[in-house]
Amino acid sequence: MQQTLRRIYSGFTTVLVTVVVILAILLVGVRVAGIVPYTVLSGSMEPTYHVGSLIYVKSVDPMTLKVGDPLTYRMPDGTVVTHRIIEVLEDSASERRFRTQGDANEIPDGSPVNAKNIIGKPLFTIPYMGYVSWFVQNPPGTYVVLAGAFALLILTMLTDVLFPPKTAEEEQKEEEKTSAENAGDS
């Protein structure tokens, strides 16, 4: 019975650790590959990017961008925006700028986006993951996550305390008991 409980407990902690690792990769680990996640805070790009989604943005050469591409950029006030390119403007100084508009907006954005303000192009999105990201990055969510990670660490360490492994002597007695039971069944 104790071995069964040990396996169940071990399986439970393994699933929890796996979930934490996957979330860590989705929220932080992708940065290693040069992909930066951003939380969608407004409905200007509905239905392409829903509010609360997490979009993953990779830097891109502005010369490769074309009309119809989604574009993530930083406005002069520091706000990060993702809208769609509706026009590519070539200046006489060979600088590229982009006129953008949100999919759900009826009018284009006020001023063109300079190439130097481009963060990148969204690769993919995960619905609702932005809520998780926002929670983790802001108190009290940060504290909850840290406490949860500490608790998970303790849980994984407690396996041997709660369900101590059998000693060699206990293993031998169990084998003898099983052998005797099997011999009695014959």
KEKE-3310 file (N, C-alpha, C; in steps of 0.2 Angstrom, whole numbers, plus 5000, padded with zeros to 4 digits):
npx = (5004:5010:5019:5012:5005:5017:5021:5010:5011:5023:5021:5012:5019:5029:5021:5017:5030:5033:5023:5026:5039:5036:5028:5038:5046:5038:5036:5048:5059:5059:5065:5078:5079:5078:5065:5052:5040:5024:5010:4993:4984:4974:4959:4962:4967:4958:4950:4961:4972:4968:4962:4971:4979:4995:5007:5021:5035:5047:5062:5065:5071:5067:5067:5061:5048:5031:5015:5001:5007:5008:5014:5025:5029:5037:5030:5033:5031:5034:5025:5020:5015:5005:5000:4993:5002:4997:5002:5017:5030:5042:5055:5064:5076:5080:5074:5063:5046:5031:5014:5001:4987:4975:4967:4954:4951:4944:4950:4966:4982:4988:5002:5015:5026:5042:5057:5066:5059:5054:5050:5048:5041:5026:5025:5018:5003:4996:4981:4974:4986:4992:4986:4991:5005:5005:5000:5010:5021:5018:5016:5003:5005:5019:5024:5016:5019:5033:5032:5024:5034:5044:5036:5034:5047:5049:5039:5044:5055:5051:5047:5054:5054:5040:5037:5046:5059:5060:5070:5084:5082:5068:5063:5068:5060:5047:5048:5050:5038:5029:5034:5030:5016:5014:5018:5009:4997:4999)
npy = (4994:5006:5008:5010:5022:5030:5030:5036:5049:5053:5053:5064:5075:5075:5078:5091:5098:5097:5104:5117:5119:5119:5131:5140:5139:5144:5157:5163:5156:5156:5167:5165:5160:5172:5177:5187:5188:5196:5203:5204:5219:5226:5227:5230:5222:5212:5199:5193:5193:5190:5199:5197:5187:5180:5186:5181:5188:5190:5198:5207:5210:5226:5228:5217:5217:5218:5224:5220:5212:5208:5219:5223:5236:5250:5264:5282:5286:5275:5264:5248:5241:5231:5231:5230:5231:5243:5250:5253:5265:5274:5284:5298:5298:5285:5279:5268:5268:5263:5263:5259:5249:5244:5228:5228:5241:5256:5266:5271:5271:5286:5291:5287:5272:5272:5263:5261:5260:5248:5232:5219:5205:5197:5179:5169:5165:5163:5160:5167:5166:5177:5183:5175:5178:5191:5191:5184:5193:5203:5210:5204:5192:5188:5185:5174:5165:5163:5157:5146:5139:5137:5128:5118:5113:5109:5099:5089:5085:5079:5066:5054:5056:5055:5043:5032:5023:5005:4995:4984:4972:4972:4971:4958:4951:4953:4947:4934:4932:4934:4923:4912:4913:4911:4898:4892:4893:4884)
npz = (5000:5004:4994:4983:4987:4987:4973:4968:4974:4969:4956:4955:4960:4949:4938:4942:4943:4929:4923:4928:4923:4909:4909:4913:4902:4892:4896:4899:4894:4880:4877:4875:4862:4856:4855:4861:4873:4873:4882:4876:4878:4873:4863:4849:4839:4837:4828:4828:4837:4853:4868:4882:4877:4874:4864:4854:4849:4836:4832:4816:4800:4794:4780:4775:4778:4773:4766:4775:4784:4802:4814:4828:4838:4846:4853:4853:4866:4873:4874:4869:4854:4843:4827:4811:4795:4783:4773:4765:4767:4757:4761:4754:4759:4759:4770:4778:4782:4790:4788:4799:4806:4817:4817:4821:4821:4814:4807:4801:4810:4818:4815:4804:4807:4812:4806:4815:4827:4827:4835:4831:4822:4825:4829:4834:4845:4861:4868:4882:4890:4892:4903:4913:4912:4915:4929:4935:4933:4941:4958:4969:4963:4959:4971:4975:4966:4969:4982:4978:4971:4980:4989:4980:4978:4991:4992:4983:4989:5000:4997:5001:5015:5018:5012:5015:5007:5006:5016:5013:5021:5023:5010:5007:5016:5011:4998:5002:5008:4997:4989:4997:4997:4984:4982:4991:4983:4973)
capx = (5000:5014:5023:5007:5005:5023:5020:5005:5014:5029:5018:5009:5025:5032:5016:5018:5036:5032:5019:5030:5044:5033:5026:5044:5049:5033:5036:5055:5064:5059:5070:5085:5079:5077:5058:5050:5032:5020:5003:4989:4980:4968:4956:4963:4969:4953:4950:4968:4975:4963:4964:4973:4983:5002:5010:5028:5038:5054:5065:5064:5073:5062:5066:5057:5041:5026:5008:4997:5011:5007:5020:5025:5033:5037:5028:5037:5030:5036:5020:5022:5009:5005:4995:4995:5005:4993:5006:5025:5032:5049:5057:5069:5083:5079:5072:5057:5041:5025:5007:4998:4980:4973:4962:4947:4950:4941:4954:4973:4985:4990:5008:5019:5031:5049:5060:5070:5055:5051:5053:5048:5035:5023:5026:5012:5000:4993:4976:4974:4992:4994:4984:4996:5011:5004:5000:5017:5026:5016:5014:5005:5007:5026:5025:5012:5023:5039:5030:5023:5040:5047:5032:5035:5053:5048:5035:5048:5060:5048:5045:5058:5052:5033:5036:5053:5061:5061:5077:5085:5078:5060:5062:5069:5054:5042:5049:5049:5031:5026:5035:5026:5009:5013:5019:5003:4992:5000)
capy = (5000:5012:5009:5013:5029:5033:5031:5042:5055:5054:5055:5070:5080:5075:5082:5098:5100:5097:5110:5123:5119:5121:5138:5144:5140:5149:5164:5166:5152:5158:5173:5162:5160:5179:5178:5190:5187:5202:5202:5209:5222:5229:5223:5233:5217:5206:5193:5189:5193:5192:5202:5192:5182:5181:5185:5179:5192:5189:5203:5206:5216:5230:5228:5211:5218:5220:5226:5214:5209:5211:5222:5225:5242:5254:5271:5287:5286:5268:5259:5243:5241:5227:5232:5227:5236:5244:5254:5254:5272:5274:5291:5300:5297:5278:5276:5265:5269:5259:5265:5253:5250:5238:5224:5230:5249:5258:5271:5270:5275:5293:5293:5281:5269:5272:5257:5261:5258:5241:5227:5213:5202:5191:5173:5165:5168:5158:5163:5168:5165:5184:5184:5171:5182:5198:5189:5182:5198:5209:5207:5198:5186:5186:5181:5168:5160:5161:5153:5140:5136:5134:5123:5112:5110:5105:5093:5084:5083:5075:5059:5049:5057:5053:5036:5030:5017:4999:4992:4977:4967:4973:4969:4951:4948:4954:4942:4927:4931:4933:4916:4907:4914:4908:4891:4889:4893:4879)
capz = (5000:5005:4988:4979:4988:4985:4966:4966:4976:4965:4949:4956:4960:4943:4934:4944:4940:4922:4922:4930:4918:4903:4910:4913:4895:4888:4899:4900:4890:4873:4876:4873:4855:4853:4855:4867:4874:4875:4883:4873:4883:4870:4857:4843:4834:4837:4832:4827:4844:4858:4874:4887:4874:4874:4857:4854:4844:4834:4828:4809:4796:4791:4773:4773:4780:4768:4768:4777:4790:4808:4816:4835:4838:4852:4851:4856:4874:4876:4874:4864:4850:4838:4822:4804:4790:4778:4768:4766:4764:4756:4761:4750:4763:4759:4776:4777:4787:4789:4791:4802:4808:4821:4813:4824:4821:4807:4804:4802:4816:4817:4812:4802:4812:4809:4806:4821:4832:4826:4839:4827:4819:4829:4826:4836:4850:4865:4871:4890:4893:4894:4910:4917:4912:4919:4936:4937:4933:4946:4965:4973:4959:4960:4978:4975:4961:4972:4987:4975:4969:4986:4991:4976:4980:4998:4991:4979:4994:5005:4995:5005:5022:5019:5010:5015:5004:5010:5018:5010:5025:5022:5003:5007:5019:5006:4993:5005:5009:4991:4987:5001:4995:4977:4983:4993:4978:4968)
cpx = (5004:5018:5018:5006:5011:5023:5016:5008:5019:5026:5015:5014:5028:5027:5017:5024:5036:5028:5023:5036:5042:5031:5032:5047:5045:5034:5043:5059:5064:5063:5076:5085:5078:5070:5056:5042:5030:5013:4999:4984:4974:4965:4957:4964:4964:4951:4957:4971:4970:4966:4966:4978:4991:5005:5018:5031:5045:5056:5065:5068:5068:5061:5062:5050:5037:5019:5005:5001:5009:5014:5020:5031:5032:5035:5033:5037:5032:5031:5021:5015:5010:4999:4998:4997:5000:4996:5013:5027:5040:5051:5063:5076:5083:5078:5065:5052:5035:5019:5004:4991:4979:4967:4955:4946:4948:4945:4962:4976:4988:4996:5011:5024:5037:5052:5064:5066:5052:5054:5053:5041:5032:5023:5020:5009:4997:4988:4976:4981:4995:4992:4989:5002:5010:5003:5006:5022:5024:5014:5006:5007:5014:5027:5022:5016:5030:5037:5028:5029:5043:5043:5033:5042:5053:5045:5040:5053:5057:5046:5048:5056:5045:5033:5043:5054:5062:5068:5077:5082:5071:5059:5063:5063:5048:5042:5048:5041:5027:5028:5031:5019:5009:5014:5013:4997:4993:4997)
cpy = (5006:5013:5012:5020:5033:5034:5036:5048:5057:5056:5062:5076:5080:5079:5090:5101:5101:5103:5117:5124:5122:5129:5142:5145:5145:5156:5167:5162:5154:5164:5171:5162:5167:5180:5181:5190:5194:5200:5207:5212:5226:5225:5226:5228:5211:5205:5189:5188:5195:5195:5196:5187:5184:5180:5185:5183:5191:5195:5202:5212:5220:5230:5222:5212:5221:5222:5219:5210:5212:5214:5224:5230:5246:5261:5276:5287:5280:5263:5254:5241:5235:5228:5229:5233:5236:5248:5254:5261:5272:5282:5292:5298:5289:5275:5273:5266:5265:5262:5259:5255:5243:5235:5227:5238:5251:5263:5269:5273:5281:5294:5286:5278:5269:5265:5256:5259:5251:5236:5221:5211:5197:5184:5168:5168:5162:5161:5162:5167:5172:5185:5181:5175:5188:5196:5187:5188:5204:5206:5208:5192:5183:5182:5175:5163:5158:5156:5146:5136:5133:5128:5117:5109:5106:5098:5087:5081:5078:5068:5054:5050:5054:5046:5034:5023:5011:4997:4986:4971:4967:4970:4961:4948:4948:4948:4935:4926:4930:4925:4911:4908:4910:4901:4888:4889:4888:4873)
cpz = (5000:4998:4983:4980:4986:4977:4964:4968:4971:4958:4950:4956:4953:4938:4936:4942:4933:4920:4923:4925:4911:4903:4910:4906:4891:4890:4899:4895:4883:4872:4873:4865:4852:4852:4861:4867:4876:4877:4879:4878:4880:4865:4850:4837:4834:4830:4831:4833:4849:4864:4879:4884:4875:4867:4858:4848:4843:4830:4820:4806:4793:4784:4771:4775:4774:4770:4770:4783:4796:4811:4824:4835:4844:4850:4855:4864:4877:4876:4868:4861:4845:4833:4816:4799:4785:4772:4770:4763:4763:4756:4756:4753:4763:4766:4775:4783:4785:4792:4793:4804:4812:4817:4815:4823:4814:4804:4805:4808:4814:4813:4810:4807:4808:4810:4812:4827:4832:4831:4835:4825:4824:4826:4828:4843:4854:4869:4879:4893:4895:4901:4915:4918:4916:4927:4939:4938:4938:4953:4965:4969:4959:4966:4978:4971:4965:4978:4984:4973:4975:4989:4987:4977:4986:4996:4987:4984:4999:5004:5000:5012:5023:5017:5010:5011:5008:5011:5014:5014:5024:5015:5003:5010:5015:5001:4996:5006:5002:4988:4991:4999:4988:4978:4986:4988:4973:4970)
residu = (MET:GLN:GLN:THR:LEU:ARG:ARG:ILE:TYR:SER:GLY:PHE:THR:THR:VAL:LEU:VAL:THR:VAL:VAL:VAL:ILE:LEU:ALA:ILE:LEU:LEU:VAL:GLY:VAL:ARG:VAL:ALA:GLY:ILE:VAL:PRO:TYR:THR:VAL:LEU:SER:GLY:SER:MET:GLU:PRO:THR:TYR:HIS:VAL:GLY:SER:LEU:ILE:TYR:VAL:LYS:SER:VAL:ASP:PRO:MET:THR:LEU:LYS:VAL:GLY:ASP:PRO:LEU:THR:TYR:ARG:MET:PRO:ASP:GLY:THR:VAL:VAL:THR:HIS:ARG:ILE:ILE:GLU:VAL:LEU:GLU:ASP:SER:ALA:SER:GLU:ARG:ARG:PHE:ARG:THR:GLN:GLY:ASP:ALA:ASN:GLU:ILE:PRO:ASP:GLY:SER:PRO:VAL:ASN:ALA:LYS:ASN:ILE:ILE:GLY:LYS:PRO:LEU:PHE:THR:ILE:PRO:TYR:MET:GLY:TYR:VAL:SER:TRP:PHE:VAL:GLN:ASN:PRO:PRO:GLY:THR:TYR:VAL:VAL:LEU:ALA:GLY:ALA:PHE:ALA:LEU:LEU:ILE:LEU:THR:MET:LEU:THR:ASP:VAL:LEU:PHE:PRO:PRO:LYS:THR:ALA:GLU:GLU:GLU:GLN:LYS:GLU:GLU:GLU:LYS:THR:SER:ALA:GLU:ASN:ALA:GLY:ASP:SER)
# end
